[in-house]
Amino acid sequence: MSKTRKSDFRPNEFVVYPAHGVGQIVSIEEREIAGMQLELFVISFEKDKMTLRVPTEKATAVGMRSLSTPDVVAKALATLKGKARVKRAMWSRRAQEYEQKINSGDLLAIAEVVRDLHRTDDQREQSYSERQLYEAALERLTREVAAVSGIDEAGAAKQVDDVLVARAA
């Protein structure tokens, strides 16, 4: 991974923070914390009504990254078309792996979770925890697709849903 200089992320730029998904850098501010001067990215997650402050020096260490390129989004959508790969491990182990993939911030890994947990109407119902993981992954995927494509979240959700429905047909 390359070293991030302060100039790599700019105000008003959309970024992906692994644990929270797509946010927008509102500003870069100086704060004194524990007697030290720190420069912080102020990231707003509009949908969650949350503001996060990340030290500029730690941005890449915590996994913060720029939005994916359009070809990575295309690969993620192509991943959704694949056959679901469900391991025969216990649900708690699989749930842990899905959670790690979602929180990795990697768009392709998130697409794999959506693909593996997607259920059509004729399949058995999902458990509560399966549905929670599926919805979290789906939300992260659609937010990034929307930000990269420059469309609203509803349009991105329809685009992702169309791919999933086409796969099932």
C-alpha positions, -999 to 999 in steps of 0.1 A, spaced: 0 0 0 13 34 -8 20 61 18 -8 86 19 3 122 19 -20 149 31 -28 159 -5 -42 124 -13 -76 132 2 -93 166 -3 -124 184 12 -157 176 -7 -142 143 -19 -160 110 -13 -140 83 5 -147 48 18 -141 42 55 -141 4 61 -163 3 91 -188 28 79 -189 28 41 -190 59 19 -186 93 35 -176 128 23 -147 148 36 -162 180 49 -129 197 60 -94 192 73 -90 207 108 -63 211 134 -71 200 170 -51 197 202 -56 163 216 -37 151 247 -12 180 243 -4 172 207 -15 191 176 -33 168 152 -45 174 117 -78 155 112 -101 147 82 -137 155 91 -158 129 74 -196 132 72 -218 101 68 -250 119 58 -272 88 58 -261 78 93 -261 114 106 -226 108 118 -193 128 117 -160 110 120 -126 126 126 -96 106 114 -60 118 119 -45 125 85 -14 104 93 -35 73 101 -60 75 72 -45 47 51 -35 27 82 -71 24 92 -80 15 56 -96 47 44 -95 48 6 -108 67 -24 -140 55 -42 -135 25 -64 -130 31 -101 -159 24 -125 -142 -8 -137 -140 -21 -101 -178 -14 -98 -183 -33 -130 -163 -63 -115 -184 -61 -84 -216 -62 -104 -202 -91 -124 -195 -108 -90 -232 -106 -82 -240 -126 -114 -219 -156 -101 -232 -186 -83 -235 -182 -45 -207 -199 -27 -219 -210 7 -195 -230 28 -207 -258 50 -192 -243 81 -213 -234 111 -233 -202 108 -214 -184 135 -181 -190 116 -197 -179 83 -213 -148 99 -179 -138 113 -163 -141 78 -191 -121 62 -188 -94 89 -150 -92 82 -156 -89 44 -182 -61 50 -159 -42 73 -129 -47 51 -143 -19 28 -133 -39 -2 -161 -36 -28 -155 -70 -44 -156 -87 -10 -189 -69 -1 -203 -79 -35 -195 -116 -26 -214 -113 7 -244 -98 -12 -242 -126 -38 -239 -154 -12 -267 -141 11 -292 -130 -16 -325 -150 -15 -351 -152 -42 -388 -155 -33 -389 -193 -38 -359 -200 -15 -361 -205 22 -365 -175 44 -334 -159 59 -327 -158 96 -326 -125 114 -288 -124 115 -285 -134 78 -309 -106 68 -290 -81 89 -257 -90 73 -272 -90 38 -288 -56 43 -256 -41 56 -236 -55 27 -263 -44 2 -263 -9 16 -225 -5 15 -225 -18 -21 -253 5 -33 -239 36 -16 -205 31 -34 -222 22 -67 -242 54 -64 -212 76 -55 -190 62 -83 -218 63 -110 -230 97 -99 -266 85 -94 -289 85 -64 -290 55 -40 -324 44 -53 -310 42 -89 -280 23 -76 -303 -1 -56 -323 -8 -87 -292 -14 -107 -279 -39 -82 -313 -55 -78 -316 -59 -116 -284 -79 -116 -295 -101 -87 -329 -108 -103 -313 -115 -137 -290 -140 -120 -320 -158 -105 -339 -160 -137 
